[in-house]
Each structure stands twice: as C-alpha cells, then as structure tokens.
C-alpha cells in the first residue's frame, strides 16, 4: 500500500503506488542537506520547512483539504509550543488517508490536542511526531501525551538527537520517548512498509525507522 522513509528532523517521505510525498524537506536549517523534491508532492507543517528552490509537482502548505493520486490530506491548524494564545497558528497537522490506512503527521506543536483537532483527526492507525524536546519541539512527555490522545497502533518518532545534524537546541535521544511511552519497539530498517491494515500490530508499537 505504501512505505515511509525517515530523512532526519521532521522530514519523511511517503511512497505510494502512484506518488512520492515529501514532508518538511528543508534540512539546511538544521545543518543538513535538503531532501530532493523533483516533481513530487511537497507538504510542509510550517512554511520555513519548505525548500525555496524545489520543483514540486504540488505544494501543500496550511489548513485545507487536499487530494492527489491515491492520497488524501486534511490540514488542521495548530499552535506551536513557542507561540502565545494571541499568535496566529503557524503549524499544520496533517491527517493522511491512503486506501484504508489513516495516519497523522504532527509538527512542532503544543503538547495537548484540542477537542476540535481530535475531532478533525479522528481515528488513526499510525502517527508521526517529533520527540526531541528541550524547548525546541515536543519532548518525551509531550509526545506521549499526544499519543495517548490519538491512540494509534503505530507511532513513528522523528526529530531526535542526530550527530549529523546541528539543531538550534540539543535534542534528546529517541530512548527518552520510548521509555516514557512504555510501548514495545520494532526496528524497521530504512523503510516501514504497510501492505494492508491487517498487518498493523494489535497494540501500540513504536516503529523506529533508521535515517536514510
């Protein structure tokens, strides 16, 4: 049905039968190399995570309903944890539907989802979210809190300590989140593949994708 790759920071790639969808490809802001976006679908949780000189087939940024190929996206506005209640919501949560599978991609947001956000997200099979913390993004406790709200079968942690990147603020390792969540871990290698929903685990599982 689809496969997911992890490229560092919040950058992931979802490959379906028809599309290559790149989320948050700008890694230069963390001292890395941007993910190539060449006639692919580019999706950003914040405008600053877009690549200026990219050549996407389509660019999705911000709240709204999007559909292309065999994937549907619902962009839901969210407030970043560094913003005040008076600030404009600068982050976007994306609910993803690919066939029967439903997932969610969470960026740098507050550590509790609102009732409206939860209603829009609905039931999800997998969730992708940052866990590195230290005031820069969700930490282990905040990420765990959101996972408890979402109740997915699979959680894929991103944006944690990485010796090849240079974050503005040092990030905790993924082990902090795994320990706090208390769920079993599956090492997926460079890609997590889901062929059909019946392949999902029965209980909450952390799927750790090695960065490629």
N, CA and C of each residue as an Amber inpcrd file, in Angstrom:
protein
   636
   0.8220000  -1.2000000   0.0000000   0.0000000   0.0000000   0.0000000
   0.8640000   1.2630000   0.0000000   1.8560000   1.3280000   0.9630000
   2.7710000   2.4600000   0.9970000   3.9710000   2.1300000   1.8770000
   5.0040000   2.9900000   1.7930000   6.1710000   2.8490000   2.6510000
   6.6310000   4.2290000   3.0890000   7.2640000   4.2760000   4.2490000
   7.7060000   5.5410000   4.8260000   9.2050000   5.4930000   5.0710000
   9.8910000   6.5650000   4.6610000  11.3180000   6.7400000   4.9180000
  11.5050000   7.9360000   5.8440000  12.5800000   7.8940000   6.6390000
  12.9120000   8.9960000   7.5400000  14.2340000   9.6090000   7.0990000
  14.2300000  10.9440000   6.8980000  15.4130000  11.6290000   6.3750000
  16.0920000  12.5350000   7.4030000  15.5750000  12.6000000   8.6240000
  16.1370000  13.4680000   9.6500000  15.2150000  14.6260000   9.9650000
  15.3620000  15.2090000  11.1850000  14.4750000  16.2770000  11.6610000
  13.0260000  15.8320000  11.4940000  12.1760000  16.6770000  10.9070000
  10.7790000  16.2970000  10.6770000  10.5510000  15.7610000   9.2730000
  11.6160000  15.5480000   8.5250000  11.4850000  15.1690000   7.1090000
  11.2150000  13.6750000   6.9440000  10.1140000  13.3780000   6.2850000
   9.7790000  11.9950000   5.9450000   9.3230000  11.9420000   4.4860000
   9.4030000  10.7590000   3.9140000   8.8960000  10.5270000   2.5670000
   7.9000000   9.3820000   2.6260000   6.7250000   9.6040000   2.0590000
   5.7340000   8.5390000   1.9230000   5.6350000   8.1730000   0.4510000
   5.9640000   6.9440000   0.1530000   5.8720000   6.4330000  -1.2190000
   4.6370000   5.5480000  -1.3380000   3.7310000   5.9270000  -2.2540000
   2.5670000   5.1000000  -2.5360000   2.7440000   4.4880000  -3.9230000
   1.7320000   3.8020000  -4.3940000   1.8160000   3.2050000  -5.7350000
   1.9210000   4.2810000  -6.8160000   1.3850000   5.4580000  -6.5350000
   1.3140000   6.4970000  -7.5590000   2.1630000   7.7330000  -7.2680000
   2.5770000   7.9260000  -6.0080000   3.1700000   9.1980000  -5.6160000
   4.3810000   9.0490000  -4.7120000   5.2080000  10.0930000  -4.7370000
   6.2480000  10.2960000  -3.7320000   5.8910000  11.6090000  -3.0310000
   5.5800000  11.5250000  -1.7530000   5.1570000  12.6940000  -0.9850000
   6.2300000  13.0120000   0.0550000   6.7660000  14.2340000  -0.0060000
   7.8730000  14.6430000   0.8610000   7.3660000  15.6600000   1.8790000
   7.5030000  15.3420000   3.1530000   7.1060000  16.2440000   4.2210000
   8.3250000  16.9760000   4.7830000   8.2150000  18.2870000   4.9440000
   9.2280000  19.1280000   5.5940000  10.6440000  18.8400000   5.0880000
  10.8990000  19.0680000   3.7930000  12.1880000  18.6750000   3.2070000
  13.3710000  19.5850000   3.5310000  13.1310000  20.7470000   4.1380000
  14.2240000  21.6810000   4.4130000  15.0400000  21.2160000   5.6150000
  16.1780000  20.6000000   5.3440000  17.0900000  20.1670000   6.4060000
  18.2780000  21.1150000   6.5630000  18.4070000  22.0720000   5.6480000
  19.5050000  23.0350000   5.7560000  19.3960000  23.8580000   7.0370000
  18.1840000  24.0780000   7.5240000  18.0200000  24.8540000   8.7470000
  18.5640000  24.1040000   9.9620000  18.8150000  22.8120000   9.7940000
  19.4280000  22.0180000  10.8630000  20.8250000  21.5510000  10.4520000
  21.4160000  22.2290000   9.4720000  22.7870000  21.9040000   9.0690000
  22.9150000  20.6740000   8.2120000  21.8240000  20.2340000   7.6200000
  21.8670000  19.0450000   6.7770000  21.6420000  19.3770000   5.3150000
  21.4360000  18.3510000   4.5280000  21.1770000  18.5100000   3.0980000
  19.6950000  18.3430000   2.8440000  19.1210000  19.2910000   2.1160000
  17.6910000  19.2320000   1.8450000  17.3010000  17.9520000   1.1080000
  16.1020000  17.4740000   1.4080000  15.5720000  16.3110000   0.7050000
  15.1610000  16.7580000  -0.7010000  15.5270000  15.9730000  -1.6790000
  15.1990000  16.3020000  -3.0670000  13.6860000  16.2520000  -3.2880000
  13.1820000  17.3050000  -3.9270000  11.7750000  17.3540000  -4.3060000
  11.7300000  17.6800000  -5.7980000  11.6060000  16.6700000  -6.6130000
  11.6500000  16.8520000  -8.0620000  10.3940000  16.2500000  -8.6740000
   9.4320000  17.1160000  -8.9520000   8.1480000  16.6880000  -9.4970000
   7.3980000  15.7540000  -8.5380000   7.6750000  15.9150000  -7.2300000
   6.9740000  15.1670000  -6.1990000   5.9620000  16.0880000  -5.5150000
   5.1800000  15.5360000  -4.6250000   4.2690000  16.3390000  -3.8180000
   5.0110000  16.7690000  -2.5480000   5.0580000  18.0700000  -2.3070000
   5.7340000  18.6030000  -1.1270000   4.6760000  19.0870000  -0.1300000
   4.8370000  18.6830000   1.1330000   3.9030000  19.0640000   2.1910000
   4.7070000  19.6230000   3.3520000   4.3200000  20.7780000   3.8790000
   5.0800000  21.3700000   4.9770000   4.1760000  21.6720000   6.1650000
   4.6650000  21.3400000   7.3600000   3.9300000  21.6360000   8.5880000
   4.1170000  23.0920000   9.0050000   5.1970000  23.7220000   8.5180000
   5.4160000  25.1560000   8.6850000   6.0710000  25.6600000   7.3990000
   5.8010000  26.9140000   7.0510000   6.3520000  27.4630000   5.8110000
   7.8720000  27.3840000   5.7660000   8.5390000  27.5310000   6.9110000
  10.0030000  27.5400000   6.9310000  10.6120000  26.1830000   6.5990000
   9.8160000  25.1330000   6.5910000  10.3340000  23.8070000   6.2730000
  10.2460000  23.4750000   4.7870000   9.7880000  24.4240000   3.9890000
   9.7630000  24.2480000   2.5460000  11.1330000  24.5760000   1.9570000
  11.4520000  23.9800000   0.8300000  12.7060000  24.2530000   0.1360000
  12.4370000  25.2940000  -0.9490000  13.1310000  26.4080000  -0.8640000
  12.8480000  27.5500000  -1.7470000  13.0100000  27.1930000  -3.2170000
  14.0880000  26.5060000  -3.5560000  14.3670000  26.2220000  -4.9700000
  13.9150000  24.8280000  -5.3910000  12.9470000  24.2570000  -4.6750000
  12.4460000  22.9360000  -5.0470000  11.5190000  23.0530000  -6.2590000
  11.2880000  21.9300000  -6.9180000  10.4010000  21.9070000  -8.0840000
   9.3050000  20.8550000  -7.8680000   8.4090000  21.1150000  -6.9030000
   7.3840000  20.1140000  -6.6270000   6.3090000  20.0700000  -7.6910000
   5.7050000  18.9120000  -7.8140000   4.5250000  18.7780000  -8.6720000
   3.3850000  19.5970000  -8.0810000   3.2470000  19.5040000  -6.7480000
   2.2770000  20.2860000  -6.0000000   2.8900000  20.6100000  -4.6420000
   2.5200000  21.7520000  -4.0730000   2.9590000  22.1310000  -2.7330000
   1.7290000  22.3600000  -1.8710000   1.6370000  21.6110000  -0.7680000
   0.5390000  21.7830000   0.1690000   1.0940000  22.4130000   1.4390000
   0.5290000  23.5490000   1.8210000   1.0100000  24.2730000   2.9890000
  -0.1690000  24.9240000   3.6810000  -0.4470000  24.5130000   4.9010000
  -1.5140000  25.1340000   5.6590000  -2.7980000  24.3350000   5.6740000
  -3.7760000  24.8260000   6.4300000  -5.0520000  24.1220000   6.5620000
  -5.7880000  23.9950000   5.2350000  -6.5490000  22.9140000   5.1060000
  -7.3340000  22.6960000   3.9030000  -7.4560000  21.2230000   3.5850000
  -8.2320000  20.9040000   2.5760000  -8.3960000  19.5320000   2.1100000
  -7.6800000  19.3810000   0.7750000  -6.8290000  18.3770000   0.6960000
  -6.0250000  18.1590000  -0.4980000  -6.1650000  16.6960000  -0.9290000
  -6.1860000  16.4920000  -2.2270000  -6.2550000  15.1240000  -2.7430000
  -5.4670000  15.0490000  -4.0350000  -4.5850000  14.0720000  -4.1140000
  -3.7930000  13.8740000  -5.3240000  -3.4320000  12.3910000  -5.4160000
  -3.5600000  11.8260000  -6.6070000  -3.2370000  10.4080000  -6.7740000
  -4.0630000   9.5440000  -5.8490000  -3.3700000   8.7190000  -5.0510000
  -4.0590000   7.8100000  -4.1380000  -3.9430000   8.2350000  -2.6800000
  -3.7410000   9.5340000  -2.4390000  -3.5930000  10.0260000  -1.0770000
  -4.4880000  11.2420000  -0.8560000  -5.1040000  11.2990000   0.3220000
  -5.9050000  12.4580000   0.7210000  -5.3010000  13.0510000   1.9770000
  -5.2960000  14.3750000   2.0540000  -4.7350000  15.0740000   3.2040000
  -5.7480000  16.0730000   3.7450000  -5.8050000  16.1780000   5.0520000
  -6.5900000  17.2160000   5.7080000  -5.6460000  18.0140000   6.5910000
  -5.4430000  19.2900000   6.2510000  -4.5800000  20.1580000   7.0370000
  -5.3690000  20.8340000   8.1450000  -4.8920000  20.6880000   9.3770000
  -5.5900000  21.1930000  10.5610000  -4.6910000  22.2140000  11.2600000
  -5.1630000  23.4390000  11.4890000  -4.3070000  24.4530000  12.1100000
  -3.9210000  24.0870000  13.5330000  -2.6800000  24.4490000  13.9030000
  -2.1750000  24.1440000  15.2400000  -1.2590000  25.2730000  15.7090000
  -1.2030000  25.4500000  17.0170000  -0.3290000  26.4520000  17.5990000
   0.9930000  25.7990000  18.0020000   2.0940000  26.4410000  17.6610000
   3.3940000  25.9460000  18.0880000   3.5620000  26.1550000  19.5920000
   4.3710000  25.3180000  20.2230000   4.5470000  25.4130000  21.6710000
   5.2450000  26.7050000  22.0920000   5.9310000  27.3600000  21.1560000
   6.6410000  28.5970000  21.4810000   5.7700000  29.8360000  21.2750000
   4.5450000  29.6580000  20.7690000   3.6650000  30.7840000  20.4840000
   2.7020000  31.0380000  21.6470000   2.1710000  32.2520000  21.7100000
   1.1800000  32.6040000  22.7140000  -0.2140000  32.4080000  22.1380000
  -1.2120000  32.5220000  22.9960000  -2.5890000  32.3110000  22.5580000
  -3.0360000  33.3990000  21.5850000  -2.3390000  34.5210000  21.5820000
  -2.6990000  35.6140000  20.6820000  -2.0250000  35.5070000  19.3130000
  -1.0590000  34.6010000  19.1820000  -0.3360000  34.4610000  17.9160000
  -1.1680000  33.6970000  16.8890000  -0.9090000  33.9960000  15.6310000
  -1.5230000  33.2340000  14.5460000  -0.9900000  31.8070000  14.5910000
  -1.8410000  30.8340000  14.3280000  -1.4070000  29.4390000  14.3190000
  -0.5220000  29.2010000  13.1020000   0.7500000  28.8870000  13.3530000
   1.7390000  28.7980000  12.2790000   2.0870000  27.3660000  11.8790000
   1.5230000  26.3900000  12.5740000   1.8110000  24.9960000  12.2590000
   0.5590000  24.3090000  11.7270000   0.7680000  23.2290000  11.0030000
  -0.3510000  22.4620000  10.4460000  -0.1530000  20.9810000  10.7480000
  -1.1840000  20.3710000  11.2900000  -1.2430000  18.9230000  11.4720000
  -1.9050000  18.3400000  10.2250000  -1.3610000  17.2440000   9.7130000
  -1.9600000  16.6340000   8.5160000  -2.4940000  15.2380000   8.8200000
  -3.7830000  15.0680000   8.5930000  -4.3450000  13.7160000   8.5900000
  -4.1680000  13.1580000   7.1890000  -3.7210000  11.9160000   7.1030000
  -3.4100000  11.2800000   5.8280000  -4.3060000  10.0610000   5.6580000
  -4.8720000   9.9130000   4.4700000  -5.6410000   8.7100000   4.1460000
  -5.0700000   8.1040000   2.8760000  -4.6290000   6.8480000   2.9900000
  -4.1070000   6.1050000   1.8440000  -4.8420000   4.7660000   1.8170000
  -5.7880000   4.6310000   0.9080000  -6.6020000   3.4240000   0.9160000
  -7.3900000   3.3360000   2.2190000  -7.2500000   2.2220000   2.9140000
  -7.9460000   2.0460000   4.1870000  -7.1300000   2.5680000   5.3670000
  -5.8670000   2.8880000   5.1420000  -4.9900000   3.3230000   6.2250000
  -5.1440000   4.8110000   6.4960000  -5.1730000   5.1560000   7.7720000
  -5.2870000   6.5510000   8.1830000  -4.1560000   6.8740000   9.1500000
  -3.5050000   8.0080000   8.9010000  -2.4000000   8.4010000   9.7520000
  -2.4240000   9.8890000  10.0180000  -1.4530000  10.3500000  10.8000000
  -1.3470000  11.7670000  11.1090000   0.1310000  12.1350000  11.2230000
   0.4700000  13.3120000  10.6730000   1.8130000  13.8660000  10.7920000
   1.7160000  15.1270000  11.6380000   2.4430000  15.1320000  12.7430000
   2.4180000  16.2350000  13.6910000   3.7620000  16.9420000  13.6530000
   3.7440000  18.2690000  13.5730000   4.9810000  19.0440000  13.5840000
   5.3000000  19.5720000  14.9620000   5.8580000  20.7880000  15.0080000
   6.2470000  21.4000000  16.2840000   5.0490000  22.1250000  16.8890000
   4.2980000  21.4270000  17.7110000   3.0580000  21.9830000  18.2470000
   3.0150000  21.8730000  19.7720000   1.9380000  22.4110000  20.3490000
   1.6980000  22.2830000  21.7830000   1.5230000  20.8080000  22.1490000
   1.6820000  20.5170000  23.4290000   1.6940000  19.1160000  23.8710000
   0.3130000  18.5560000  24.1920000  -0.7460000  19.2720000  23.8120000
  -2.0960000  18.7370000  24.0050000  -2.9540000  19.1550000  22.8280000
  -3.6270000  18.1820000  22.2380000  -4.5340000  18.4600000  21.1310000
  -5.8680000  18.9460000  21.6680000  -6.4850000  19.8930000  20.9610000
  -7.7880000  20.3970000  21.3700000  -8.8810000  19.4280000  20.9300000
 -10.0640000  19.6270000  21.4570000 -11.1930000  18.7780000  21.0720000
 -11.4770000  18.8980000  19.5750000 -11.3780000  20.1170000  19.0420000
 -11.6150000  20.3220000  17.6120000 -10.5800000  19.5870000  16.7660000
  -9.3270000  19.6600000  17.1850000  -8.2750000  18.9600000  16.4470000
  -8.5070000  17.4520000  16.4810000  -8.8400000  16.9310000  17.6300000
  -9.0830000  15.4950000  17.7510000 -10.2730000  15.0490000  16.9050000
 -11.3000000  15.8860000  16.8740000 -12.4760000  15.5510000  16.0670000
 -12.1240000  15.5130000  14.5800000 -11.3110000  16.4700000  14.1400000
 -10.9020000  16.5100000  12.7310000  -9.9620000  15.3610000  12.3700000
  -9.0960000  14.9920000  13.2930000  -8.1550000  13.9000000  13.0410000
  -8.8840000  12.5610000  13.0300000  -9.7460000  12.3560000  14.0040000
 -10.4990000  11.1090000  14.0770000  -9.6110000   9.9200000  14.4380000
 -10.0310000   8.7460000  14.0360000  -9.2960000   7.5090000  14.3190000
  -8.1110000   7.4000000  13.3630000  -6.9300000   7.1000000  13.9080000
  -5.7440000   6.9270000  13.0600000  -5.0510000   5.6040000  13.3800000
  -4.4290000   5.0470000  12.3590000  -3.6740000   3.8010000  12.5170000
  -2.2200000   4.0620000  12.8980000  -1.6610000   5.1670000  12.3770000
  -0.2620000   5.4790000  12.6820000  -0.0970000   6.9780000  12.8860000
   0.8990000   7.3370000  13.7020000   1.1740000   8.7420000  13.9920000
   2.6720000   8.9840000  13.9030000   3.0410000  10.1070000  13.2980000
   4.4330000  10.5110000  13.1440000   4.5980000  11.8410000  13.8580000
   5.5350000  11.9180000  14.8120000   5.6720000  13.1600000  15.5670000
   7.0710000  13.3280000  16.1350000   7.5070000  14.5890000  16.3590000
   8.8320000  14.8580000  16.9210000   8.8640000  14.5660000  18.4150000
  10.0610000  14.2180000  18.9110000  10.1640000  13.8240000  20.3260000
  11.3850000  14.4220000  21.0260000  12.1710000  15.2510000  20.3240000
  13.4750000  15.6820000  20.8480000  13.4600000  16.6720000  21.9800000
  12.4430000  17.5410000  22.0490000  12.2410000  18.4090000  23.1850000
  13.2260000  19.5310000  23.4090000  13.4630000  19.8130000  24.6960000
  14.3450000  20.8890000  25.1730000  13.9050000  22.2570000  24.6720000
  12.5860000  22.4530000  24.6170000  12.0390000  23.7430000  24.2540000
  11.9670000  23.9980000  22.7690000  12.4800000  23.0740000  21.9550000
  12.5090000  23.2750000  20.5060000  11.3140000  22.6160000  19.8310000
  10.9440000  21.4540000  20.3370000   9.8010000  20.7290000  19.7900000
   9.2060000  19.8760000  20.9010000   8.2830000  19.0030000  20.5890000
   7.7070000  18.1310000  21.6090000   8.8010000  17.3140000  22.2940000
   8.7030000  17.1850000  23.6200000   9.6330000  16.3220000  24.3400000
   8.9540000  14.9760000  24.5870000   9.6460000  14.0970000  25.3120000
   9.1210000  12.7440000  25.5320000   7.7530000  12.7670000  26.2010000
   7.5820000  13.6290000  27.1970000   6.3030000  13.6830000  27.9140000
   5.1990000  14.2650000  27.0230000   5.5170000  15.3520000  26.3080000
   4.5190000  15.9660000  25.4410000   4.1010000  15.0450000  24.3130000
   5.0780000  14.3710000  23.7000000   4.7780000  13.4370000  22.6140000
   3.9370000  12.2670000  23.1200000   4.2700000  11.7830000  24.3160000
   3.4970000  10.6920000  24.9070000   2.0640000  11.1240000  25.1670000
   1.8840000  12.3340000  25.6600000   0.5490000  12.8610000  25.9240000
  -0.2970000  12.8740000  24.6530000   0.2970000  13.3140000  23.5430000
  -0.4420000  13.3540000  22.2760000  -0.7650000  11.9460000  21.7790000
   0.1710000  11.0310000  21.9290000  -0.0820000   9.6460000  21.5060000
  -1.2120000   9.0320000  22.3280000  -1.2640000   9.3470000  23.6040000
  -2.3720000   8.8400000  24.4350000  -3.7080000   9.3780000  23.9380000
  -3.7190000  10.6090000  23.4430000  -4.9520000  11.1810000  22.9070000
  -5.3450000  10.5270000  21.5850000  -4.3520000  10.2800000  20.7350000
  -4.6240000   9.7540000  19.3920000  -4.9080000   8.2550000  19.3870000
  -4.2390000   7.5130000  20.2680000  -4.4100000   6.0650000  20.3880000
  -4.2070000   5.3170000  19.0670000  -3.0530000   5.5290000  18.3970000
  -2.7850000   4.7950000  17.1520000  -2.2450000   3.4010000  17.4480000
  -2.1170000   2.5910000  16.4200000  -1.4740000   1.2830000  16.5600000
   0.0420000   1.4060000  16.4410000   0.4880000   2.3680000  15.6210000
   1.9240000   2.5580000  15.3630000   2.2790000   4.0200000  15.5820000
   3.4020000   4.2560000  16.2550000   3.9360000   5.6050000  16.3740000
   5.3570000   5.6020000  15.8220000   5.6420000   6.5760000  14.9690000
   6.9600000   6.7180000  14.3670000   7.5770000   8.0080000  14.8840000
   8.5860000   7.9240000  15.7710000   9.2100000   9.1360000  16.3060000
  10.2020000   9.7390000  15.3120000  10.2380000  11.0810000  15.2670000
  11.1870000  11.8060000  14.4370000  11.7650000  12.9630000  15.2570000
  12.6930000  13.6830000  14.6720000  13.2840000  14.8850000  15.2770000
  13.8400000  14.6130000  16.6850000  14.8390000  13.7450000  16.7320000
  15.5390000  13.4680000  17.9840000  17.0410000  13.6120000  17.7360000
  17.8300000  13.3860000  18.7470000  19.2760000  13.5990000  18.6590000
  19.8800000  12.8850000  17.4500000  20.6880000  13.6330000  16.6910000
  21.2640000  13.1200000  15.4500000  22.6170000  13.8020000  15.2510000
  23.6740000  13.0130000  15.3050000  25.0300000  13.5810000  15.2260000
  25.3140000  14.2530000  13.8920000  24.5340000  13.9410000  12.8610000
  24.7840000  14.5170000  11.5310000  24.0750000  15.8530000  11.3240000
  23.2170000  16.2290000  12.2670000  22.5010000  17.5000000  12.1730000
  22.8920000  18.4070000  13.3300000  22.6650000  19.6860000  13.1530000
  23.0440000  20.6670000  14.1740000  21.8340000  21.5310000  14.4980000
  21.0310000  21.0280000  15.4310000  19.8260000  21.7460000  15.8240000
  20.1670000  23.0010000  16.6230000  19.2530000  23.9780000  16.5830000
  19.4390000  25.1930000  17.3680000  19.5120000  24.8690000  18.8550000
  18.7870000  23.8520000  19.2590000  18.7650000  23.3940000  20.6510000
  19.0520000  21.8980000  20.6530000  19.9740000  21.4150000  21.5090000
  20.2590000  19.9770000  21.5460000  18.9840000  19.1710000  21.7690000
  18.8690000  18.0620000  21.0530000  17.6870000  17.2120000  21.1390000
  17.9670000  15.9480000  21.9490000  16.9550000  15.5170000  22.7060000
  17.0850000  14.2620000  23.4400000  17.0900000  13.0940000  22.4610000
  17.6190000  11.9700000  22.9230000  17.5900000  10.7580000  22.1090000
  16.1980000  10.1490000  22.0830000  15.9490000   9.2890000  21.1290000
  14.6300000   8.6620000  20.9990000  14.3330000   7.7480000  22.1740000
  15.3740000   7.2640000  22.8660000  15.1690000   6.3540000  24.0010000
  14.3440000   6.9980000  25.1100000  14.4750000   8.3190000  25.2780000
  13.6960000   9.0190000  26.3040000  12.2060000   8.8650000  26.0410000
  11.8270000   9.0170000  24.7900000  10.4200000   8.8800000  24.4180000
   9.9550000   7.4400000  24.5630000  10.7480000   6.5050000  24.0890000
  10.3850000   5.0880000  24.1600000  10.1650000   4.6640000  25.6110000
  11.0630000   5.1030000  26.4820000  10.9520000   4.7570000  27.9090000
   9.6910000   5.3650000  28.5010000   9.4150000   6.6120000  28.1620000
   8.2590000   7.2990000  28.7240000   6.9480000   6.6900000  28.2210000
   6.9140000   6.2950000  26.9430000   5.7030000   5.7220000  26.3680000
   5.4440000   4.3140000  26.8870000   6.5160000   3.5480000  27.0850000
   6.3640000   2.2040000  27.6140000   5.7750000   1.2060000  26.6440000
   5.9810000   1.4260000  25.3510000   5.4650000   0.5130000  24.3310000
   6.6230000  -0.2650000  23.7040000   6.3670000  -1.4510000  23.1620000
   7.4200000  -2.2140000  22.5090000   7.9330000  -1.4970000  21.2570000
   9.1850000  -1.8140000  20.8870000   9.8380000  -1.1650000  19.7570000
  10.1260000  -2.1860000  18.6670000   9.8590000  -1.7900000  17.4350000
  10.2140000  -2.5990000  16.2750000  11.1800000  -1.7870000  15.4280000
  12.3460000  -2.3650000  15.1280000  13.3110000  -1.7060000  14.2470000
  12.9250000  -2.0330000  12.8040000  12.5390000  -0.9930000  12.0580000
  12.0160000  -1.2180000  10.7130000  13.0820000  -1.1580000   9.6270000
  14.3200000  -0.7690000   9.9900000  15.3230000  -0.5630000   8.9560000
  15.0820000   0.7670000   8.2690000  15.4980000   0.9230000   7.0100000
  15.3720000   2.2130000   6.3290000  13.9610000   2.5540000   5.8620000
  13.0300000   1.5880000   5.9020000  11.6650000   1.8640000   5.4590000
  10.6770000   1.0630000   6.2940000   9.5480000   1.7040000   6.6070000
   8.4260000   0.9780000   7.1960000   7.3900000   0.7910000   6.1050000
   7.0110000  -0.4510000   5.8680000   6.0650000  -0.7560000   4.7980000
   4.7690000  -1.3010000   5.3850000   3.6610000  -0.8250000   4.8450000
   2.3550000  -1.3510000   5.2250000   1.6140000  -1.7730000   3.9670000
   1.4010000  -3.0760000   3.8230000   0.7220000  -3.5940000   2.6390000
  -0.7930000  -3.5910000   2.8040000  -1.2420000  -3.9020000   4.0280000
  -2.6820000  -3.8860000   4.2970000  -2.8850000  -3.6580000   5.7920000
  -4.0530000  -3.1480000   6.1420000  -4.3070000  -2.7680000   7.5340000
  -4.2390000  -3.9340000   8.4970000  -4.5050000  -5.1210000   8.0100000
  -4.4410000  -6.2870000   8.9030000  -3.0090000  -6.5880000   9.3350000
  -2.0320000  -5.9420000   8.6940000  -0.6360000  -6.1230000   9.1020000
  -0.2550000  -5.2300000  10.2910000  -1.1330000  -4.3170000  10.6720000
  -0.8610000  -3.4450000  11.8150000  -0.8150000  -4.2650000  13.1010000
   0.0130000  -3.8610000  14.0660000   0.0600000  -4.5890000  15.3370000
  -1.2480000  -4.4350000  16.1040000  -1.5160000  -5.3670000  16.9890000
  -2.7470000  -5.3190000  17.7830000  -2.6970000  -4.2170000  18.8270000
  -1.4940000  -3.9480000  19.3450000  -1.3330000  -2.9530000  20.3930000
  -0.3150000  -1.8990000  19.9760000  -0.3430000  -0.7620000  20.6640000
   0.5520000   0.3520000  20.3660000   2.0040000  -0.1160000  20.2910000
   2.6590000   0.2280000  19.1940000   4.0380000  -0.1830000  18.9480000
   4.8250000   0.9960000  18.4020000   6.0510000   1.1750000  18.9030000
   6.9500000   2.1800000  18.3490000   7.6960000   1.5670000  17.1800000
   7.5840000   2.1610000  16.0280000   8.3190000   1.7110000  14.8420000
   9.4470000   2.7150000  14.6020000  10.6620000   2.2660000  14.7770000
  11.8030000   3.1550000  14.5950000  12.4290000   2.9160000  13.2180000
  12.3940000   3.9610000  12.3860000  12.9540000   3.8870000  11.0490000
  14.3550000   4.4850000  11.0610000  15.3280000   3.7610000  10.5910000
  16.6850000   4.2900000  10.5440000  16.7780000   5.3500000   9.4620000
  17.4820000   6.4450000   9.7470000  17.5640000   7.5510000   8.8140000
  18.3170000   7.1230000   7.5570000  17.8070000   7.5060000   6.4020000
  18.4400000   7.1330000   5.1410000  18.8770000   8.3720000   4.3880000
